Amino acid sequence: MLLDRVDLDPLKALIDESTTMPIRGDDPRSGSTRKVFSAFEVRSDDRLQGYLYVILGGQTYEALSRDIGSSYVGKMSFYIAVAVVLAAAIVGLLVFSLLTRRLKLLSGEVRRVTDSDFEKSPTVEFARVNADEIDQLASSFVAMSAKIQEQLAQLKENDDLRRELVSNISHDLRTPLSAMQGYLETLLIKGDSLSDKDRQHYLKVARRHTVRLGSLIGDLFELSKLESASVTPELETFSVPELVQDIAQEFQLQAEKKDIALSLNLETSSAFTVGDIGLIQRVLENLVRNAIRFTPVGGEITLSVAERPQSVAVAVADTGKGIPDNEISHIFERYYRSENPSDGRSGSSGLGLAIVKKILDLHDSRITVVSQVNAGTRFEFELPRHSQAA
């Protein structure tokens, strides 16, 4: 609101210099504000005619000041904004460079390992403490590479075992087949010229080879099922001493034919366990059959059962030829051949002990071997004890 008059007291105070500077007066162009001014008396013949009144920093000045100020602030704001953007871009590029550098190193390492078909191991380094996402990625890659190398090694080992298995099967199947073919061809060619005694001999030999062939094929199928994890134990509670007694009766006649004493050493008659009775029976049959094969005439085989605090221990011991120390760790490998050609394996498929170990693995049981050359061997394994009234 414009003023048509101003207060004269500030003018008089300024002219008389009767008050402290600065003095503010009314601004006619802005009635609501008071501003610094300058004033001078206008006289004529020493008579006061009026005052020359000038507002310092008036409306035009303020507009110009605002324009200048806003222009300066605008430029400074623009410069500051540009500086901030440049600084952020530089920092971003540095951070991006650091991140991509580690990713490029990891990418190069992945390419190097994959180009070698995972024969080479990764050498990338990563933080194990306070690891970020890239460290975690590197750790996962190292673990994955190790797992792939392990699987590749397992595949190679399985392939080698397969080749060895095919070779051994071919050899073991060819032997009885060739023998059967030879004796049967002899029977066909000679016919009636053979005596009854010779004919019976040839037939018995051929039959013996068919039995061996059937046993070998049966062992192969059984080991194949065990290794493929297609066999699941049918768990039930049964008496271990009773099973051992049944095994002793089963092999009693075979032992007597070889003049071998087959005895029992049962420290308990009421030891129960939980397992697959058919598979455990197979374990004992293989162990006793091996003991009879490797025990000389006049020897002794002992089947033992002992009760432990948490388990039932079963052992098969013989007074046979024993096993050299350097061979004990290999006897559970399928088709393992002893360095001794006269060790009694001529009638064996070479799979019996491998089957034993696989069955006991299914029962979470470990078999131990103690042997001394020309003194005998003792196989022992434990089954979990099950409390049940006798």
C-alpha positions in Angstrom: 0.0 0.0 0.0 1.5 3.4 -1.0 1.7 6.2 1.6 0.8 9.8 1.0 2.7 11.0 4.0 5.6 9.8 6.3 6.4 10.2 9.9 8.6 13.3 10.3 10.1 12.3 13.7 12.9 10.1 12.2 13.7 12.9 9.7 14.1 15.4 12.5 16.2 13.0 14.5 18.5 12.4 11.5 18.9 16.1 10.9 19.4 17.0 14.5 21.7 13.9 14.9 19.9 13.4 18.2 19.8 9.6 18.0 22.0 6.6 17.2 22.4 5.4 13.7 21.0 3.8 11.7 17.6 5.5 11.7 14.8 3.9 9.8 11.8 5.7 8.3 8.6 5.0 6.4 8.9 3.7 2.8 6.1 5.4 0.8 6.1 2.6 -1.7 5.8 -0.1 1.0 3.8 1.1 3.9 4.5 -2.0 6.0 8.3 -1.7 6.1 10.7 0.9 7.5 14.0 1.4 5.8 17.2 3.4 6.0 16.8 6.9 4.5 18.6 10.2 3.9 16.9 13.6 4.4 17.7 17.3 3.9 15.8 20.5 4.8 14.6 22.6 1.9 14.5 26.4 3.0 13.7 29.6 1.3 14.6 32.9 3.0 15.4 30.8 6.0 12.0 29.5 6.1 11.5 25.7 6.1 9.7 24.7 2.9 9.9 20.9 3.3 12.3 18.0 3.2 14.2 16.1 0.5 13.5 12.5 1.5 15.3 9.6 -0.1 14.9 5.9 0.8 18.1 4.0 0.5 17.6 0.5 -0.8 14.2 1.1 -2.2 12.0 -1.1 -4.3 14.1 -1.0 -7.4 17.2 -1.7 -5.4 15.6 -4.6 -3.7 14.4 -6.0 -7.0 17.9 -5.7 -8.5 19.4 -7.2 -5.4 17.0 -10.1 -5.5 17.8 -10.6 -9.2 21.5 -10.5 -8.6 21.2 -12.8 -5.5 19.0 -15.3 -7.3 21.3 -15.3 -10.2 24.3 -16.0 -8.0 22.6 -18.7 -6.0 21.4 -20.3 -9.2 24.9 -20.4 -10.6 26.3 -21.7 -7.4 23.6 -24.3 -7.2 24.3 -25.3 -10.8 28.0 -25.6 -10.1 27.5 -27.5 -6.9 25.1 -29.9 -8.7 27.6 -30.4 -11.5 30.4 -31.0 -9.0 28.2 -33.5 -7.0 27.3 -35.4 -10.2 30.9 -35.6 -11.4 32.1 -36.7 -7.9 29.3 -39.4 -7.8 30.2 -40.5 -11.3 33.9 -40.8 -10.4 33.2 -42.7 -7.2 30.7 -44.9 -9.1 33.3 -45.7 -11.8 35.9 -46.6 -9.1 33.5 -48.9 -7.3 32.3 -50.4 -10.5 35.9 -51.0 -11.6 36.7 -52.7 -8.3 33.6 -54.9 -8.5 34.1 -55.8 -12.1 37.8 -56.4 -11.6 37.0 -59.2 -9.1 34.2 -60.5 -11.3 36.6 -60.5 -14.3 39.2 -62.5 -12.3 36.5 -65.0 -11.2 35.2 -65.2 -14.8 38.7 -65.9 -16.1 39.3 -68.5 -13.5 36.0 -70.2 -14.4 37.0 -70.2 -18.1 40.4 -71.7 -17.2 39.0 -74.5 -15.1 36.2 -75.4 -17.6 38.6 -75.3 -20.6 40.7 -77.9 -18.8 37.6 -80.2 -18.3 37.9 -79.6 -14.6 41.3 -81.2 -14.4 42.8 -78.0 -13.0 41.7 -76.8 -9.6 40.6 -73.1 -9.1 43.1 -70.8 -7.5 40.7 -67.9 -6.9 41.0 -66.3 -3.4 38.0 -65.2 -1.4 37.3 -63.9 2.1 36.1 -66.5 4.6 35.2 -63.8 7.2 32.9 -60.9 6.4 32.5 -62.2 2.9 30.4 -60.3 0.4 28.3 -61.7 -2.5 31.4 -62.0 -4.8 33.3 -63.9 -2.1 30.3 -66.2 -1.7 30.1 -66.8 -5.4 33.8 -67.6 -5.5 33.4 -70.0 -2.6 30.5 -71.7 -4.3 32.5 -72.1 -7.5 35.5 -73.6 -5.6 33.1 -76.1 -3.8 31.4 -76.9 -7.1 34.7 -77.5 -8.9 35.8 -79.8 -6.1 32.6 -81.7 -6.2 32.8 -82.1 -10.0 36.4 -83.3 -9.8 35.3 -85.8 -7.2 32.5 -87.0 -9.4 34.7 -87.2 -12.5 37.2 -89.2 -10.5 34.5 -91.5 -9.3 33.2 -91.9 -12.8 36.7 -92.8 -14.0 37.1 -95.2 -11.2 33.8 -96.8 -12.0 34.7 -97.0 -15.6 38.0 -98.7 -14.7 36.1 -101.1 -12.4 33.6 -101.8 -15.1 36.4 -102.7 -17.5 38.1 -104.8 -14.9 34.8 -106.5 -14.1 34.0 -107.3 -17.7 37.5 -108.7 -18.1 37.3 -110.8 -15.0 33.8 -112.0 -15.8 34.9 -112.9 -19.4 37.8 -114.9 -17.9 35.8 -116.6 -15.2 32.8 -117.5 -17.4 35.1 -118.7 -20.2 36.8 -121.2 -18.0 33.8 -123.3 -16.9 32.1 -122.9 -20.3 35.2 -124.2 -22.1 35.5 -127.1 -19.7 31.9 -128.1 -20.1 32.1 -127.7 -23.8 35.2 -130.0 -23.9 33.7 -132.7 -21.8 30.3 -132.7 -23.6 32.0 -132.8 -27.0 34.1 -135.8 -25.8 30.9 -137.5 -24.8 29.3 -136.8 -28.2 32.3 -137.8 -30.2 33.3 -141.0 -28.3 29.7 -142.0 -27.5 29.4 -145.7 -26.9 33.1 -146.2 -26.9 33.4 -144.8 -23.4 32.9 -147.0 -20.4 30.2 -146.2 -17.9 32.8 -145.2 -15.5 34.4 -142.6 -17.9 31.0 -141.4 -18.9 30.0 -140.8 -15.3 33.3 -139.0 -14.7 32.9 -136.7 -17.6 29.3 -135.9 -16.6 30.3 -135.2 -13.0 33.1 -132.8 -14.1 30.7 -131.0 -16.5 28.1 -130.8 -13.7 30.7 -129.4 -11.3 31.5 -126.6 -13.8 27.8 -125.8 -14.3 27.5 -125.5 -10.5 30.5 -123.2 -10.4 29.1 -121.2 -13.3 25.7 -120.8 -11.6 27.4 -119.8 -8.4 29.4 -117.1 -10.2 26.4 -115.7 -12.0 24.4 -115.7 -8.8 27.2 -113.8 -7.0 27.5 -111.3 -9.8 23.7 -110.5 -9.7 23.8 -110.2 -6.0 26.8 -107.9 -5.9 25.3 -105.8 -8.7 22.0 -105.3 -6.8 23.9 -104.5 -3.6 26.1 -101.9 -5.4 23.2 -100.3 -7.2 21.4 -99.7 -3.8 18.4 -101.6 -5.0 18.4 -103.9 -1.9 16.7 -102.6 1.2 17.2 -104.7 4.3 14.0 -106.1 5.7 14.5 -105.5 9.4 13.3 -108.0 12.0 14.3 -109.2 15.4 16.0 -112.5 15.5 18.3 -114.6 17.8 22.0 -114.5 16.7 23.0 -117.7 18.5 20.2 -119.6 16.8 21.2 -118.3 13.4 24.9 -119.3 14.0 23.8 -122.8 15.1 21.8 -123.1 11.8 24.9 -122.1 9.8 27.0 -124.7 11.7 24.6 -127.4 10.9 24.4 -126.3 7.2 28.2 -126.7 6.8 28.8 -129.6 9.2 28.7 -132.3 6.4 31.0 -130.2 4.1 33.5 -129.7 6.9 33.5 -133.4 7.8 34.2 -134.4 4.2 37.4 -132.3 4.5 38.2 -133.6 8.0 37.7 -130.1 9.5 36.3 -129.7 13.0 33.5 -127.2 13.0 32.7 -126.0 16.5 30.6 -123.3 18.3 31.6 -120.9 21.1 28.4 -119.3 22.3 28.9 -117.1 25.3 25.2 -116.4 25.3 22.1 -118.1 24.1 19.7 -115.2 24.1 21.4 -112.4 22.2 18.9 -110.7 19.9 19.5 -108.2 17.2 17.5 -106.3 14.5 18.5 -106.8 10.9 17.8 -108.7 7.7 18.2 -112.3 8.8 18.5 -113.5 5.2 21.4 -111.1 4.4 23.1 -111.8 7.7 22.8 -115.5 6.9 24.5 -114.8 3.6 27.3 -113.1 5.4 27.9 -116.1 7.7 27.6 -118.6 4.8 30.3 -116.7 2.8 32.6 -116.5 5.7 32.3 -120.1 6.7 32.6 -121.2 3.0 35.8 -119.3 2.7 37.1 -120.7 6.0 36.5 -124.3 4.7 38.2 -123.5 1.4 41.3 -122.1 3.0 41.6 -124.5 6.0 43.7 -127.6 5.3 42.7 -131.1 6.2 42.6 -131.7 9.9 42.1 -128.0 10.7 39.4 -126.3 12.8 36.8 -123.6 12.3 35.1 -121.9 15.2 31.9 -119.8 15.1 31.6 -117.5 18.1 28.9 -115.2 19.6 29.6 -112.8 22.4 27.4 -110.2 24.0 28.7 -106.7 24.4 27.1 -103.8 26.3 25.5 -102.3 23.1 26.0 -105.0 20.5 26.4 -108.7 19.6 29.8 -109.7 18.3 29.9 -112.6 15.7 33.2 -114.2 14.7 34.4 -116.9 12.3 37.9 -118.1 13.0 39.9 -120.8 11.2 43.4 -122.4 11.4 44.0 -122.0 7.7 46.8 -120.5 5.6 46.2 -117.0 6.8 46.5 -113.7 4.9 49.7 -111.7 4.4 49.5 -108.2 6.0 49.9 -106.5 2.6 46.8 -108.2 1.3 44.3 -107.7 4.2 43.3 -104.3 3.0 42.4 -105.7 -0.4 40.5 -108.9 0.3 37.1 -107.1 0.3 37.6 -105.8 -3.2 35.7 -107.7 -5.9 37.8 -110.0 -8.0 40.9 -109.4 -5.8 43.5 -112.1 -6.7 46.1 -113.2 -4.1 49.7 -113.1 -5.2 49.8 -116.7 -4.1 48.5 -118.9 -7.0 47.9 -121.8 -4.7 45.8 -120.0 -2.1 42.7 -122.1 -2.7 40.7 -119.6 -4.9 40.4 -121.9 -7.9 36.8 -122.7 -6.9 35.9 -119.2 -5.8 34.1 -116.5 -7.7 36.2 -113.9 -5.9 33.1 -112.0 -4.9 32.2 -113.6 -1.6 34.0 -111.1 0.7 32.9 -108.1 -1.4 29.3 -109.3 -0.9 29.9 -109.6 2.8 31.2 -106.0 3.1 28.3 -104.6 1.1 25.7 -106.4 3.3 27.3 -105.2 6.5 27.5 -101.7 5.1 23.8 -101.8 4.7 23.5 -102.7 8.4 26.0 -100.0 9.4 28.4 -102.6 10.7 32.1 -102.9 10.2 34.0 -106.1 9.7 37.5 -106.6 11.1 40.2 -109.1 10.1 43.0 -110.5 12.2 45.3 -113.0 10.4 48.6 -114.7 10.7 50.2 -116.6 7.8 50.1 -120.4 8.4 48.2 -119.8 11.7 44.7 -118.8 10.7 42.3 -115.9 10.2 39.5 -114.4 12.3 36.7 -112.3 10.8 34.5 -110.4 13.3 31.6 -108.0 13.0 29.0 -106.6 15.4 25.3 -106.1 15.2 23.2 -103.8 17.4 21.9 -105.5 20.5 18.1 -105.7 21.0 16.6 -106.3 24.4 14.0 -109.1 24.2 12.9 -111.8 26.7 14.4 -115.2 25.9 
